[in-house]
């Protein structure tokens, strides 16, 4: 791998559009609609979005599996269309599931096949294959892949992705279907890969995974970029959507306060929880101060203000279609 130092772009996408033309459809299906995105080298960048948002299409274009209808995409400064060969030498692609694995072969045999496909010299492969097998924790496994658990298959996928020492590793929902222990071990491996200098682009439905792994998160829907921010702070989105909990001590007072606050334009929602607590979701930079003023003016002083979690911001921005909140 390269040194992958931060400060320059590992992936640059500009006005990217991808259309699919179906036989009986009058108009093309748009998977990516003018999407622009920059991923800095040496980081983990997450793509969040419901099914059909365009995440996998973007991954396949960056991996030179698909060609964009218009717009440009570069990996390590190389254009994915004009310089497809150079791009392929710099990336690792992990799509997950059973795709790309051969059930009747062992771990080593699978990797020997892919080393040949990558054009890796036999002498280099003889050294590299045992190294990646050990790294993903499959050194003591001598089974055909058909007998693997889901977690073991994902480890083998990662080994395949690491085989060419990629500058950019593309992971398309790599932990879907894994048990919690296997998923955590997989995430630890991703951190090690980044520590070695690689850049990782990760698509996921899992809010906890994004918060735990990613330096930045981009939310996309309908093939368009909605927002990019840190998963821990979420920048402006965290100040746009905030939460106020008001303890009233009385169910009837809670109901009256909820009804009053729900009529405000800067309140997204107001609900009564645990009989006497009102949870208020606000929207807007000055909303918290204004709503707090109304709450205190109504005589309630047991108040707390917190920023929402990433999954709550996701619901505000995209909705609850196809996400995994843990």
WOGIFEN-V38671 format. One record per helix or strand of 2 or more residues. SS is the DSSP state (alpha for helix, beta for strand). FROM is the first residue (numbers start at 0). TO is the last residue. If there is no record, write none. Layout:
SS/FROM/TO ; SS/FROM/TO
This chain:
beta/8/19 ; beta/28/39 ; beta/43/47 ; alpha/54/61 ; beta/69/74 ; beta/77/78 ; alpha/83/87 ; beta/90/93 ; alpha/106/116 ; alpha/121/134 ; alpha/144/146 ; alpha/149/161 ; beta/167/171 ; alpha/179/194 ; beta/198/203 ; alpha/206/212 ; beta/215/220 ; beta/223/228 ; alpha/234/239 ; beta/240/246 ; alpha/250/261 ; beta/266/272 ; beta/276/282 ; alpha/286/296 ; beta/302/306 ; alpha/309/316
